[in-house]
Amino acid sequence: KWSWSPSIPHSDPVVPVYPSPVPGPCSGQQLYNVYFRPAFGPVVPNHVHWSPPVVAAHSSAYTLFAGGMAVSPGLEEVAETGAPGTLISELLSNSYVNHVTY
């Protein structure tokens, strides 16, 4: 499970994700709080836009992207248009992805 907050107090120096990742497989449920804070400061310029958030829980066998690796059509679409639909479909159809929230 996760919760989405479009902003956190600007005085917070980091974007926290709790708890810190623990090496090795996990069992049961874990709650993560996901925060987003733009790097622009308290005022976001008018020309900036954000894609809808997509959060995926996956095994260590899954890699969304890495240096030198071609990105999937879904990730490319998010980067170019902000539309997450294809990426969500790709994640949901991958056997290494356990849960997708959007």
LOGU-298758 format. One record per residue (C-alpha): residue number from 1; residue in three letters; x, y, z. Coordinates in nm, 3 decimals, decimal comma. Layout:
<pts>
NUM:ALA:X:Y:Z;
...
</pts>
This chain:
<pts>
1:LYS:0,000:0,000:0,000;
2:TRP:0,114:0,358:-0,055;
3:SER:-0,014:0,708:-0,008;
4:TRP:0,029:1,002:-0,243;
5:SER:0,082:1,359:-0,134;
6:PRO:0,139:1,617:-0,410;
7:SER:0,359:1,823:-0,183;
8:ILE:0,535:1,824:0,150;
9:PRO:0,647:2,124:0,353;
10:HIS:0,919:2,308:0,159;
11:SER:1,143:2,315:0,466;
12:ASP:1,182:1,935:0,452;
13:PRO:1,537:1,881:0,313;
14:VAL:1,476:1,541:0,149;
15:VAL:1,205:1,342:-0,018;
16:PRO:1,163:1,055:0,228;
17:VAL:1,056:0,701:0,150;
18:TYR:0,999:0,500:0,466;
19:PRO:1,117:0,250:0,561;
20:SER:1,458:0,229:0,399;
21:PRO:1,495:-0,066:0,163;
22:VAL:1,621:-0,383:0,327;
23:PRO:1,829:-0,630:0,122;
24:GLY:1,671:-0,966:0,055;
25:PRO:1,318:-1,085:-0,009;
26:CYS:1,033:-0,950:0,198;
27:SER:0,714:-1,111:0,318;
28:GLY:0,380:-0,979:0,432;
29:GLN:0,277:-0,620:0,373;
30:GLN:0,477:-0,301:0,402;
31:LEU:0,342:0,054:0,394;
32:TYR:0,542:0,317:0,207;
33:ASN:0,470:0,688:0,207;
34:VAL:0,566:0,851:-0,122;
35:TYR:0,620:1,227:-0,131;
36:PHE:0,685:1,450:-0,428;
37:ARG:0,848:1,791:-0,401;
38:PRO:0,955:1,977:-0,714;
39:ALA:1,312:2,106:-0,716;
40:PHE:1,191:2,454:-0,810;
41:GLY:1,115:2,555:-0,453;
42:PRO:0,786:2,686:-0,323;
43:VAL:0,680:2,840:-0,658;
44:VAL:0,655:2,616:-0,966;
45:PRO:0,690:2,793:-1,304;
46:ASN:0,375:2,794:-1,520;
47:HIS:0,535:2,598:-1,807;
48:VAL:0,612:2,292:-1,591;
49:HIS:0,378:1,991:-1,584;
50:TRP:0,389:1,653:-1,414;
51:SER:0,284:1,310:-1,534;
52:PRO:0,039:1,124:-1,310;
53:PRO:0,230:0,914:-1,055;
54:VAL:0,276:0,542:-1,119;
55:VAL:0,415:0,325:-0,838;
56:ALA:0,515:-0,038:-0,897;
57:ALA:0,630:-0,303:-0,651;
58:HIS:0,855:-0,556:-0,824;
59:SER:1,110:-0,828:-0,763;
60:SER:1,483:-0,772:-0,798;
61:ALA:1,460:-0,946:-1,137;
62:TYR:1,283:-0,641:-1,287;
63:THR:1,463:-0,333:-1,418;
64:LEU:1,264:-0,036:-1,549;
65:PHE:1,571:0,115:-1,714;
66:ALA:1,949:0,126:-1,685;
67:GLY:2,228:0,318:-1,855;
68:GLY:2,279:0,202:-2,212;
69:MET:1,950:0,012:-2,213;
70:ALA:1,671:0,102:-2,459;
71:VAL:1,358:0,217:-2,278;
72:SER:1,020:0,054:-2,331;
73:PRO:0,755:0,221:-2,549;
74:GLY:0,558:0,297:-2,230;
75:LEU:0,844:0,476:-2,057;
76:GLU:0,922:0,666:-2,376;
77:GLU:0,557:0,775:-2,399;
78:VAL:0,562:0,905:-2,039;
79:ALA:0,882:1,099:-2,112;
80:GLU:0,750:1,250:-2,434;
81:THR:0,380:1,308:-2,364;
82:GLY:0,323:1,247:-1,992;
83:ALA:0,066:0,975:-2,067;
84:PRO:0,123:0,669:-1,842;
85:GLY:-0,128:0,425:-1,998;
86:THR:0,117:0,217:-2,202;
87:LEU:0,367:0,201:-1,913;
88:ILE:0,091:0,086:-1,676;
89:SER:-0,007:-0,189:-1,923;
90:GLU:0,356:-0,298:-1,954;
91:LEU:0,397:-0,313:-1,577;
92:LEU:0,071:-0,503:-1,522;
93:SER:0,168:-0,764:-1,782;
94:ASN:0,519:-0,825:-1,640;
95:SER:0,544:-1,134:-1,419;
96:TYR:0,816:-0,970:-1,206;
97:VAL:0,587:-0,679:-1,110;
98:ASN:0,372:-0,760:-0,808;
99:HIS:0,155:-0,450:-0,777;
100:VAL:0,091:-0,128:-0,971;
101:THR:-0,086:0,178:-0,833;
102:TYR:-0,172:0,478:-1,047;
</pts>
